[in-house]
Structure formats: C-alpha cells, structure tokens
C-alpha cells in the first residue's frame, strides 16, 4: 500500500504538467510562451532584457547601412570640387 501511495505522490506532478500541457493546446486559455519565464536576479532585475544603449547602437548601425546602400562611396577628407 505504501509503495502504491509513494508512486502516486511521485507521479502526480508529472501527470498534472501533462494535463495542463494538453489543456493549453486544446484551448487558448492556458498558453505558455517563452517570455513568461524570464530570468531575473535580486537587486538587478531582468537579466536578458535589451537595454536602451543596445537599441541605440542597433539603430545607428542601421542608419549607417542604409546611408551606405544609397551612396556606396566612403567619405573622403579634403576639398573636392570647385575651389574659390
């Protein structure tokens, strides 16, 4: 009897997880997404969150790339063109 009860107690969390997974795929009420499980640390906050500096650098690189695609010549130092 105790072996059966111990087995039931050990298997119950896995059975519950399987049931919730099945219910989540059957109805849209219990959807699990990866962004619900974000890592965080005490007194730091979320660990893998994109900060504002990274977004700014990415925007600057996109601006440089689009400018270079429109005008594919590197800037040259010195006076070029008409001189007075």
C-alpha positions as CSV (number, residue, x, y, z in Angstrom):
1,X,0.0,0.0,0.0
2,X,2.8,2.4,0.9
3,X,4.6,1.7,-2.4
4,X,1.4,2.5,-4.4
5,X,0.9,5.7,-2.4
6,X,4.5,6.8,-2.8
7,X,4.4,6.1,-6.6
8,X,1.2,8.1,-6.8
9,X,2.7,11.0,-5.0
10,X,5.8,11.0,-7.2
11,X,3.9,10.7,-10.5
12,X,1.2,13.3,-9.6
13,X,3.3,16.4,-10.6
14,X,4.2,14.9,-14.0
15,X,0.6,13.9,-14.6
16,X,-0.6,17.5,-13.7
17,X,2.0,19.0,-16.0
18,X,0.9,16.7,-18.9
19,X,-2.7,17.5,-18.3
20,X,-2.0,21.3,-18.3
21,X,0.0,21.0,-21.4
22,X,-2.8,19.1,-23.1
23,X,-5.4,21.7,-21.9
24,X,-3.2,24.5,-23.2
25,X,-3.1,23.1,-26.7
26,X,-6.8,22.3,-26.7
27,X,-8.0,25.8,-25.6
28,X,-6.3,29.2,-25.9
29,X,-6.8,29.9,-22.2
30,X,-3.6,28.4,-20.8
31,X,-1.0,29.3,-23.5
32,X,2.6,29.1,-22.3
33,X,5.1,31.4,-24.0
34,X,8.9,31.7,-23.6
35,X,8.7,35.4,-22.5
36,X,6.7,34.3,-19.4
37,X,9.8,32.7,-18.0
38,X,12.4,35.5,-17.9
39,X,15.5,35.1,-15.8
40,X,16.0,37.7,-13.1
41,X,18.3,38.3,-10.1
42,X,17.8,40.0,-6.8
43,X,18.6,43.7,-6.8
44,X,19.4,43.6,-10.5
45,X,16.1,42.9,-12.3
46,X,15.7,41.0,-15.5
47,X,18.9,39.6,-16.9
48,X,18.4,39.3,-20.6
49,X,16.5,42.4,-21.3
50,X,17.5,44.7,-24.1
51,X,18.8,47.9,-22.8
52,X,18.5,51.4,-24.3
53,X,22.1,51.6,-25.3
54,X,21.9,48.4,-27.3
55,X,18.8,49.7,-29.1
56,X,20.6,53.0,-29.9
57,X,23.7,51.2,-31.3
58,X,21.5,49.0,-33.4
59,X,19.6,52.0,-34.8
60,X,22.9,53.8,-35.6
61,X,24.2,50.8,-37.4
62,X,21.0,50.5,-39.4
63,X,21.3,54.2,-40.3
64,X,24.9,53.8,-41.4
65,X,24.0,50.7,-43.5
66,X,21.0,52.4,-45.2
67,X,23.2,55.5,-46.0
68,X,25.9,53.4,-47.5
69,X,23.4,51.5,-49.6
70,X,22.1,54.8,-51.1
71,X,25.6,56.3,-51.6
72,X,28.2,53.4,-51.7
73,X,31.3,55.7,-51.6
74,X,33.3,56.2,-48.4
75,X,33.6,59.8,-47.3
76,X,36.9,61.4,-48.3
77,X,38.8,64.0,-46.3
78,X,39.9,67.1,-48.1
79,X,38.4,69.6,-50.5
80,X,37.0,68.1,-53.7
81,X,35.1,70.1,-56.3
82,X,35.1,73.8,-57.0
83,X,37.6,75.9,-55.2
84,X,37.4,79.7,-54.9
